[in-house]
């Protein structure tokens, strides 16, 4: 698992149809934290928090791409430290 916390909006969220405002974006909510979901060409999954003042980006290796437990584990820390809003 690779974890990256960014203050700036990730480039894939900066397009015309970004995940923060597009209701058709693949996403999920884990324990009160919203995530966008993007499958990578190597089979891994990149999930990025949405609707927060800073972005947390997590890359899950292909063998863990469908495992939500890391997102549940990170949710309390994200909720406690990164305010909601865009």
Buried (B, 14 or more C-beta within 10 A) or exposed (E): EEEEEEEEBBEEBEEEEBBBEBEEBEBEEBEEBBBBBBEEEEEBBBBBBBBBEBBBBBBBBEEBBEEBEBBEEBBEEBBEEBEEEE
